[in-house]
Structure formats: C-alpha cells, structure tokens
C-alpha cells in the first residue's frame, strides 16, 4: 500500500466564488465548469461550500425565488469538513465515508489551496474503487430515498460499464459520457 498525499493529487486550479455572489452567478459557474461543488472563498479563507443540490433545494422550496437576489452564503453549508495536503488518500476516503461527502476542500495554514474529489483519488488509485464504490452506492441510495422525483443523479455508476462518473439518462439507463458516445 503506497502512501499518496492529498497535496499531490488535489485540484489546485479549482473553481470558487465569493460568498456574496448570487445563486444565479453560482448556477452559471457550476454549469460552465461542469462541477457539483463550489467553495465560497473570501480572501483565501473558506467560508462555506455550495452544492448544486443546495440550489435545487432552494428553488424547490421557494418556486418564486429570484436567484439574482439570494446570496450564496445564505444557503451554503458553513461547517465544512476539510483535509490537509499532507493527509493521504486513505485518510481522505475514510473522512468521505464517515461524513458521506465526495469533495473535500484542502486547507493549509487556514487558507484553501485546492479541493480533492473521489474522482481525483480514483484516477490515481483505481484499485480503491471497491472502497469508494460503497460510498457512492450509499450516496446514490440515499439520494433515491430523499428525492424520488429526480430524473437522474448527477454522479453514480454507469449502467453499461459500471464506472463511477457523471451520468446522463439515455433511454431510462444512466450512462457515463464515454458509453453514451459509443452508443451514439
């Protein structure tokens, strides 16, 4: 078992936004960058984290909500689990499992320097897929239970190749981008 530090695999050029940004700005950034999690950063300090699901939740709870008037910090998660760059990928997986998260901001000396996701870890250590797969399955089942009206999850296991990835619904089957491209 080799030790791989989070600082070696984290995404350094991550997308973030100021806490006073509107939900409309956040939504545009999430879509443009094809991400699900958006750290809220003020002067290099992490002040919260916003997920695409948080925005959907706000819209669902208040259908007449003006996304241009609501600030990101108003609905963001403020108690955020973080990890140090010196931690290894096994510590990150353990933390993700315990807290049921897929993304962890990486902090050094109180400042955010990157983010690490399950995808980052699996790119480096694909043999960890069974450990991570359990987390993804739990998350997917939890999502199905909470939101039976959802058309499809944003991430999960491809119905064709079984890879953990962003998914698209094609003929009632959830497929990763690669399998969708092969079919069409």
C-alpha positions as CSV (number, residue, x, y, z in Angstrom):
1,X,0.0,0.0,0.0
2,X,1.7,3.2,-1.2
3,X,1.2,6.5,0.5
4,X,-0.1,9.2,-1.8
5,X,-0.5,12.7,-0.3
6,X,-3.6,14.7,-1.0
7,X,-1.4,17.6,-1.9
8,X,-0.1,15.6,-4.8
9,X,-3.4,14.8,-6.4
10,X,-5.7,17.7,-5.4
11,X,-7.1,20.1,-7.9
12,X,-5.1,23.3,-7.5
13,X,-6.9,25.4,-10.1
14,X,-10.3,24.8,-8.6
15,X,-13.4,26.9,-9.2
16,X,-14.6,29.0,-6.3
17,X,-16.9,32.0,-5.8
18,X,-17.2,34.9,-3.3
19,X,-19.8,34.3,-0.6
20,X,-21.8,37.4,-1.6
21,X,-22.3,36.1,-5.2
22,X,-25.9,35.5,-6.2
23,X,-27.3,32.0,-6.7
24,X,-27.7,32.9,-10.3
25,X,-23.9,33.5,-10.6
26,X,-23.2,30.3,-8.8
27,X,-25.5,28.3,-11.0
28,X,-23.8,29.7,-14.1
29,X,-20.4,28.8,-12.7
30,X,-21.5,25.3,-11.8
31,X,-22.9,24.6,-15.2
32,X,-20.0,26.3,-17.1
33,X,-17.3,24.3,-15.2
34,X,-19.3,21.1,-15.0
35,X,-18.9,20.8,-11.3
36,X,-21.2,19.9,-8.4
37,X,-19.5,21.7,-5.5
38,X,-18.5,25.3,-5.3
39,X,-16.3,26.5,-2.4
40,X,-17.2,30.0,-1.1
41,X,-13.9,31.9,-0.6
42,X,-13.2,35.3,0.8
43,X,-9.5,36.5,1.0
44,X,-8.3,32.9,0.6
45,X,-10.4,31.7,3.5
46,X,-13.0,29.0,3.1
47,X,-16.3,30.4,4.5
48,X,-18.7,27.8,3.1
49,X,-19.5,25.4,0.4
50,X,-22.4,25.3,-2.0
51,X,-23.6,22.2,-3.9
52,X,-25.8,22.2,-7.0
53,X,-28.3,20.3,-4.8
54,X,-28.4,23.2,-2.4
55,X,-29.5,25.5,-5.2
56,X,-32.1,23.0,-6.4
57,X,-33.4,22.6,-2.9
58,X,-33.8,26.4,-2.6
59,X,-35.7,26.6,-5.9
60,X,-37.9,23.6,-4.9
61,X,-38.7,25.1,-1.5
62,X,-39.4,28.5,-2.9
63,X,-40.5,28.3,-6.5
64,X,-40.7,32.1,-6.9
65,X,-37.2,32.6,-5.6
66,X,-35.2,35.2,-7.6
67,X,-31.8,33.6,-7.9
68,X,-30.2,37.0,-8.6
69,X,-31.2,38.3,-5.2
70,X,-30.2,35.4,-2.9
71,X,-26.5,35.3,-1.9
72,X,-24.6,32.0,-1.9
73,X,-23.7,32.3,1.8
74,X,-27.4,32.4,2.7
75,X,-27.9,28.8,1.7
76,X,-24.4,27.4,1.8
77,X,-23.1,24.8,4.3
78,X,-20.9,26.8,6.7
79,X,-19.5,23.9,8.8
80,X,-17.3,22.3,6.1
81,X,-15.2,19.2,6.5
82,X,-11.7,19.8,5.2
83,X,-8.4,17.9,4.8
84,X,-4.7,18.9,5.0
85,X,-2.5,18.4,1.9
86,X,-0.2,16.1,4.0
87,X,-3.0,13.6,4.6
88,X,-3.0,10.6,2.4
89,X,-5.8,9.3,0.1
90,X,-6.8,6.6,2.6
91,X,-7.5,9.3,5.3
92,X,-9.5,11.2,2.7
93,X,-11.6,8.2,1.8
94,X,-12.2,7.5,5.5
95,X,-13.3,11.0,6.1
96,X,-15.5,11.0,3.0
97,X,-17.1,7.7,4.1
98,X,-17.7,8.9,7.6
99,X,-19.3,12.2,6.5
100,X,-20.8,10.9,3.3
101,X,-19.1,13.6,1.2
102,X,-17.5,13.3,-2.3
103,X,-15.4,16.5,-2.2
104,X,-13.1,17.9,0.5
105,X,-11.5,21.3,0.4
106,X,-7.8,21.2,1.1
107,X,-6.6,23.8,3.7
108,X,-3.0,24.8,4.6
109,X,-2.4,27.4,7.3
110,X,-6.1,28.3,7.3
111,X,-6.2,29.0,3.6
112,X,-7.9,27.0,0.9
113,X,-5.3,25.7,-1.6
114,X,-7.3,23.1,-3.5
115,X,-10.0,20.5,-3.5
116,X,-9.9,16.7,-3.7
117,X,-12.8,14.6,-5.0
118,X,-13.5,10.9,-5.3
119,X,-12.7,11.2,-9.0
120,X,-9.2,12.6,-8.2
121,X,-8.5,9.7,-5.9
122,X,-9.8,7.1,-8.4
123,X,-7.7,8.5,-11.2
124,X,-4.6,7.8,-9.2
125,X,-5.6,4.6,-7.4
126,X,-8.3,2.8,-9.4
127,X,-7.9,-0.3,-7.2
128,X,-9.7,1.7,-4.4
129,X,-12.8,1.6,-6.5
130,X,-14.4,-1.1,-4.2
131,X,-13.9,1.1,-1.1
132,X,-15.2,4.2,-2.9
133,X,-17.9,2.3,-4.7
134,X,-19.5,1.5,-1.3
135,X,-19.7,5.2,-0.5
136,X,-21.1,6.0,-3.9
137,X,-23.7,3.3,-3.6
138,X,-24.8,4.6,-0.2
139,X,-25.0,8.1,-1.5
140,X,-27.0,7.0,-4.6
141,X,-29.5,5.0,-2.5
142,X,-29.8,7.9,0.0
143,X,-30.5,10.3,-2.9
144,X,-33.1,8.0,-4.3
145,X,-34.9,7.8,-1.0
146,X,-34.8,11.5,-0.4
147,X,-35.8,12.6,-3.9
148,X,-37.9,10.1,-5.7
149,X,-38.9,12.7,-8.2
150,X,-35.3,13.2,-9.5
151,X,-34.9,12.2,-13.2
152,X,-31.3,11.1,-12.6
153,X,-28.3,11.5,-10.3
154,X,-25.5,13.8,-11.4
155,X,-22.9,11.1,-10.4
156,X,-23.1,7.4,-9.9
157,X,-22.3,4.1,-11.5
158,X,-22.7,3.8,-15.3
159,X,-25.4,1.3,-16.3
160,X,-23.2,0.0,-19.1
161,X,-19.6,-0.2,-17.9
162,X,-20.1,0.2,-14.1
163,X,-17.6,3.1,-13.9
164,X,-18.2,5.8,-11.3
165,X,-18.7,9.0,-13.3
166,X,-21.0,11.9,-14.2
167,X,-24.1,10.3,-15.7
168,X,-26.6,11.1,-18.4
169,X,-30.0,9.4,-18.7
170,X,-30.4,7.7,-22.1
171,X,-33.4,5.5,-22.8
172,X,-34.0,5.2,-19.0
173,X,-30.4,4.0,-18.5
174,X,-27.8,6.0,-16.6
175,X,-24.6,6.2,-18.7
176,X,-21.2,7.8,-18.4
177,X,-20.2,10.2,-21.2
178,X,-17.9,7.6,-22.8
179,X,-20.6,4.9,-23.0
180,X,-23.1,7.5,-24.3
181,X,-20.6,8.5,-27.0
182,X,-20.1,4.8,-28.0
183,X,-23.8,4.3,-28.4
184,X,-24.5,7.5,-30.4
